[in-house]
Amino acid sequence: MRLIVNIDDFGLTEKVNESVVECFKFGIVQSTTIMMNQPATDYAIALIKQGLVSNVGLHLTLTSGKPILDPQLVPDLVDQNGFFLKQDKVISSDQISINQAYSEFQAQYDKAIKAGITLTHIDSHHFAAVFPQYKKAFIKFANDIGLPVRRIDNEEPSKQGLNVSTTEAFSSRFFAEGATLENIQALILSFNSKFPYGTLELMSHTTLKGDKLLSSLSSYSDKRVDEFHILTSQTLKDCLEKNKIECISFNQI
């Protein structure tokens, strides 16, 4: 079995970025996705250029911060102050333009490419890509770009025309109360018993202790430190090695 542990939110804060570096050094984590509109995006890009973080995908962001495009060009996606609509507003809206969403996807992608990042894959912050209001735009964008993506059928069973590579399975259960060493081992071993030749992606979110900025940007903060310690746990690494589970990134699927 092959395992992709992807750390979301690279670029959110400096401590988040530094936790990604440490996780890559340890070896279980081989994949992350960068947000192009956050306070520590430039620092994340610098870490990539230093060779400290490899295998970076794009974490398309539609529910946090401001768009890369002028908000006047994407009025359906933003509030009166030019910030992206929150998840509940997106889900309840029937006014979101597919073309505006696609244009913002393209702007975030172009910014990453211009920064010199060789992207491995695409996923989305807060699962915005699987919201009905954004899903068609995401599928079209992903097919046009041609990069692998995180599975988009975790809410609805169909891939609905997605023509790019993805993993055999994806789990978001290593999160919140599920962010324990026992749970992540159980998730991995359960998949391994069913699909010994498949690839599983686990979503993760990490930071280091003392991340004072994080709570102002995300409601998920304290457990990120727990996730970091689990993903740099020798016990977990030994479990993976014992069960012949290979840690890879999206450029290997």
C-alpha positions as CSV (number, residue, x, y, z in Angstrom):
1,M,0.0,0.0,0.0
2,R,1.0,3.6,-0.6
3,L,0.2,6.5,1.6
4,I,0.0,10.2,0.9
5,V,-0.2,12.4,4.0
6,N,-0.9,15.9,2.8
7,I,-0.5,18.9,5.1
8,D,-3.1,21.5,4.1
9,D,-2.7,25.3,4.7
10,F,1.0,25.7,3.8
11,G,1.4,29.5,3.8
12,L,-1.2,30.2,6.6
13,T,1.3,31.2,9.3
14,E,5.0,31.0,9.9
15,K,4.6,28.3,12.5
16,V,2.4,26.3,10.2
17,N,5.2,26.6,7.5
18,E,7.9,25.6,10.0
19,S,5.9,22.5,11.1
20,V,5.7,21.5,7.4
21,V,9.4,21.7,7.1
22,E,9.9,19.5,10.2
23,C,7.4,16.9,9.0
24,F,9.1,16.6,5.6
25,K,12.4,16.1,7.4
26,F,11.0,13.3,9.5
27,G,9.7,11.5,6.4
28,I,6.1,10.4,6.8
29,V,4.8,13.5,5.2
30,Q,5.8,13.9,1.5
31,S,3.1,16.3,0.3
32,T,1.6,19.7,1.2
33,T,-0.6,22.3,-0.5
34,I,0.0,26.0,-0.5
35,M,-2.5,28.8,0.0
36,M,-1.6,31.8,-2.3
37,N,-3.4,34.6,-0.3
38,Q,-2.4,34.2,3.3
39,P,0.0,36.0,5.7
40,A,2.8,33.6,5.4
41,T,2.6,32.7,1.7
42,D,5.8,34.5,0.8
43,Y,7.6,32.7,3.6
44,A,6.3,29.4,2.3
45,I,7.6,30.2,-1.2
46,A,11.0,31.1,0.3
47,L,11.1,27.7,2.1
48,I,10.3,26.0,-1.2
49,K,13.1,27.9,-3.0
50,Q,15.5,26.9,-0.2
51,G,14.8,23.2,-0.9
52,L,13.2,22.6,2.5
53,V,9.8,21.6,1.2
54,S,9.2,19.6,-2.0
55,N,6.1,18.1,-3.6
56,V,3.9,21.1,-3.2
57,G,0.3,21.3,-4.6
58,L,-2.1,24.2,-4.8
59,H,-4.7,24.7,-2.0
60,L,-7.3,26.6,-3.9
61,T,-8.8,29.1,-1.4
62,L,-12.3,30.4,-1.8
63,T,-13.5,30.8,1.8
64,S,-10.6,32.6,3.6
65,G,-8.9,35.9,3.0
66,K,-9.2,37.9,-0.2
67,P,-9.1,36.8,-3.8
68,I,-6.0,37.2,-5.9
69,L,-8.1,39.0,-8.5
70,D,-9.6,42.4,-7.9
71,P,-12.7,41.7,-5.8
72,Q,-14.7,43.8,-8.4
73,L,-13.9,41.1,-11.0
74,V,-15.4,38.3,-8.8
75,P,-18.3,40.0,-7.0
76,D,-20.2,36.7,-6.6
77,L,-17.4,35.3,-4.5
78,V,-16.9,38.1,-2.0
79,D,-18.7,40.1,0.7
80,Q,-19.0,43.9,0.8
81,N,-15.5,44.2,2.2
82,G,-13.9,42.2,-0.6
83,F,-13.3,39.1,1.5
84,F,-14.3,35.6,0.3
85,L,-17.7,34.5,1.5
86,K,-17.6,32.0,4.4
87,Q,-18.7,28.4,3.9
88,D,-22.3,28.9,5.1
89,K,-22.8,31.8,2.7
90,V,-21.4,29.9,-0.2
91,I,-23.6,26.8,0.5
92,S,-26.7,28.9,0.7
93,S,-26.0,31.0,-2.3
94,D,-27.5,30.5,-5.8
95,Q,-25.7,33.5,-7.3
96,I,-22.1,32.2,-7.7
97,S,-20.7,32.5,-11.2
98,I,-18.8,29.5,-12.6
99,N,-16.8,31.8,-14.8
100,Q,-15.8,34.0,-11.8
101,A,-14.7,30.9,-9.8
102,Y,-12.7,29.6,-12.7
103,S,-11.0,32.9,-13.1
104,E,-10.0,33.0,-9.5
105,F,-8.7,29.4,-9.7
106,Q,-6.6,30.4,-12.6
107,A,-5.3,33.5,-10.8
108,Q,-4.1,31.5,-7.8
109,Y,-2.6,28.9,-10.1
110,D,-0.8,31.5,-12.2
111,K,0.6,33.2,-9.0
112,A,2.0,29.9,-7.9
113,I,3.6,29.2,-11.2
114,K,5.0,32.7,-11.5
115,A,6.6,32.2,-8.0
116,G,8.5,29.2,-9.4
117,I,6.5,26.4,-7.8
118,T,6.3,23.2,-9.7
119,L,2.9,22.0,-8.6
120,T,2.2,18.4,-8.0
121,H,-1.6,18.5,-7.6
122,I,-4.6,20.5,-6.6
123,D,-7.1,20.5,-3.7
124,S,-9.2,23.1,-1.9
125,H,-9.5,24.8,1.4
126,H,-12.6,23.9,3.4
127,F,-13.5,21.4,0.6
128,A,-14.8,24.4,-1.4
129,A,-14.2,22.4,-4.6
130,V,-17.0,19.9,-3.7
131,F,-19.6,22.6,-2.8
132,P,-22.2,22.4,-5.6
133,Q,-21.6,26.2,-6.3
134,Y,-17.9,25.6,-7.1
135,K,-17.7,21.9,-8.2
136,K,-18.3,22.4,-11.9
137,A,-15.8,25.2,-12.1
138,F,-13.2,23.1,-10.2
139,I,-13.7,20.0,-12.5
140,K,-13.3,22.1,-15.6
141,F,-10.2,23.8,-14.2
142,A,-8.7,20.6,-13.1
143,N,-9.3,18.9,-16.4
144,D,-7.8,21.9,-18.2
145,I,-4.7,22.1,-16.0
146,G,-4.2,18.3,-16.1
147,L,-2.7,17.9,-12.6
148,P,-3.8,15.2,-10.2
149,V,-6.4,16.2,-7.6
150,R,-7.7,15.2,-4.2
151,R,-10.8,13.1,-4.6
152,I,-14.0,15.2,-5.0
153,D,-16.5,12.4,-4.3
154,N,-16.4,12.5,-0.5
155,E,-19.7,14.4,-0.4
156,E,-21.3,13.0,-3.5
157,P,-20.4,9.6,-4.9
158,S,-19.7,10.6,-8.5
159,K,-16.6,12.2,-10.0
160,Q,-18.9,13.9,-12.5
161,G,-16.5,14.2,-15.5
162,L,-13.2,14.5,-13.7
163,N,-10.6,13.2,-16.1
164,V,-7.3,13.6,-14.1
165,S,-5.6,11.2,-11.7
166,T,-6.5,10.8,-8.1
167,T,-6.0,8.3,-5.3
168,E,-8.1,5.2,-4.7
169,A,-9.3,6.6,-1.4
170,F,-9.3,9.8,0.7
171,S,-10.0,10.3,4.4
172,S,-10.5,13.5,6.4
173,R,-10.9,11.5,9.6
174,F,-7.5,12.4,10.9
175,F,-8.9,15.6,12.3
176,A,-10.3,17.1,15.5
177,E,-11.2,14.2,17.9
178,G,-9.8,11.8,15.3
179,A,-6.3,13.3,15.5
180,T,-4.8,10.6,17.7
181,L,-2.0,8.1,17.1
182,E,-4.4,5.2,17.6
183,N,-6.9,6.5,15.1
184,I,-4.4,7.3,12.3
185,Q,-2.9,3.8,12.6
186,A,-6.4,2.3,12.5
187,L,-7.3,4.3,9.4
188,I,-4.2,3.3,7.6
189,L,-4.3,-0.4,8.5
190,S,-8.0,-0.7,7.7
191,F,-7.3,0.6,4.2
192,N,-4.2,-1.6,3.8
193,S,-6.3,-4.7,4.6
194,K,-8.8,-3.8,1.9
195,F,-6.6,-2.3,-0.8
196,P,-3.0,-3.5,-0.3
197,Y,-2.0,-2.2,-3.7
198,G,-3.9,1.1,-3.6
199,T,-3.1,4.6,-2.5
200,L,-4.7,6.4,0.4
201,E,-4.6,10.2,1.0
202,L,-4.9,11.4,4.5
203,M,-5.6,15.1,5.1
204,S,-3.7,16.8,7.9
205,H,-3.2,20.2,9.5
206,T,-0.1,21.0,11.5
207,T,1.6,23.8,13.4
208,L,4.2,24.3,16.1
209,K,3.5,25.3,19.7
210,G,3.2,29.0,20.3
211,D,1.4,29.9,17.0
212,K,-0.2,33.2,18.2
213,L,-1.5,34.2,14.8
214,L,-3.3,31.0,14.0
215,S,-6.4,31.4,16.2
216,S,-7.3,34.7,14.3
217,L,-7.2,32.8,11.0
218,S,-8.6,29.4,11.7
219,S,-11.1,27.9,14.2
220,Y,-8.9,24.7,14.1
221,S,-5.8,25.6,16.1
222,D,-4.8,23.6,19.2
223,K,-5.2,20.2,17.6
224,R,-2.7,21.1,14.9
225,V,0.1,20.8,17.4
226,D,-1.2,17.3,18.2
227,E,-1.2,16.4,14.6
228,F,2.4,17.6,14.2
229,H,3.6,15.4,17.1
230,I,1.8,12.3,15.7
231,L,3.2,12.8,12.2
232,T,6.7,13.0,13.7
233,S,6.2,10.0,15.9
234,Q,8.6,7.2,15.7
235,T,5.8,4.8,16.8
236,L,3.9,5.8,13.6
237,K,6.9,5.5,11.4
238,D,7.7,2.0,12.8
239,C,4.1,0.9,12.2
240,L,4.3,2.0,8.6
241,E,7.6,0.3,8.1
242,K,6.4,-2.9,9.7
243,N,3.4,-3.1,7.4
244,K,5.4,-2.2,4.3
245,I,3.5,1.0,3.7
246,E,5.3,3.4,1.4
247,C,4.9,7.2,1.9
248,I,4.7,9.0,-1.4
249,S,3.5,12.3,-2.9
250,F,1.0,13.1,-5.7
251,N,3.7,13.1,-8.4
252,Q,4.0,9.3,-7.9
253,I,0.4,8.4,-8.7
